[in-house]
Amino acid sequence: MEQYIVSSNSALELKLVRKPSDINDPKAAFYPDMTYQVFGNMEKIFGYKDLVVKMYYTACSLKLYININYSSKVDSEKFGMNPDNIMEKLKDYITPNFHSNIDVFEKCLEDEPSFKPYGNQLDQFILNNNEENKKFEVYVIEDENTEFKEYFNQLQTFVLWYIDSSNIIDFDDSKWKIFIMYEIFKNENGDLCYTPVGYSTIYEYYAYPDKIRPRISQMLILPPFQRKGLCAKLLNSVYKHYATKSDVIDITVESPNDEFQLVRDFVDVTNFHNLKTFDEEKLKKLHYQEMVKEFKNLYKV
């Protein structure tokens, strides 16, 4: 029976598909860090041999293709046990309009250049990666929009695989603000396309009598874009957005993990060094009150 028990972490295969060749390219695949919120604490799927659950997204508009492939399935009559219903476990977290035909999914790639980011552009920057300049933009979404909600519901399913004890947020609450980072790339026809790199959700709590206290709930950079300094860039964009708002007391973080805390420390130290009042000699003498005041006022920390 062991051959019919597989790790859901390794069985689930994710892709952000930019071009048709990505569909069959194993290098384009990435895998979850965790799956317990969907497949249970043991993170196992029972009843299939050589199981692969393909969840492929078009890289820009996040249209979804799902395929469940296996070499054999457990004989329920022989063993008296039914295989896990994989789609039943997934259904609460995915769009009901997913594709099951790979040819139809591939056809969707032709429409990807028509996708444009929602919200207002907040930031843009260029990173040099392996002698190639890559352009990124950050957008903030503050208003409720049905079309955006459908799109974001696709994007936020990734937190289930990468953020421990994560929650799918209810965007009907107007206090939620969403920050999404995109990489701008050219497809095979030379058209500009926007692919989501990561995002952050912020909840603006009320602070008596007429202020707000934004709290960072989630911040995720998708695996294909990790370890490039993009989380720090996204956090700085959040700081930039709230820096000009006089009603913001400070920016807090909900249950930060160690990795995020390291990123925040790096961003804070870098920003502190960039202060107009920064003086290394005064800092050595512990005469830093003026610098701390400017830092708190500017970055709301």
Secondary structure by P-SEA (a helix, b strand, c coil): cccccccccccbbbbbccccccccccccbbbbccccccccccccccccccccccccccccccbbbbbbbbcccccccccccccccccccccccccccccccaaaaaaacccccccccccccccccccccccbbbbbbbbbbccccaaaaaaaaaaacccccccccccccccccccbbbbbbbbbbbcccbbbbbbbccbbbbbbcccccbbbbbbbcbbbbcccccccaaaaaaaaaaaaaacccccccbbbbccccaaaaaaaaaaaaaaaaacccccaaaaaacccaaaaaaaaaaccc
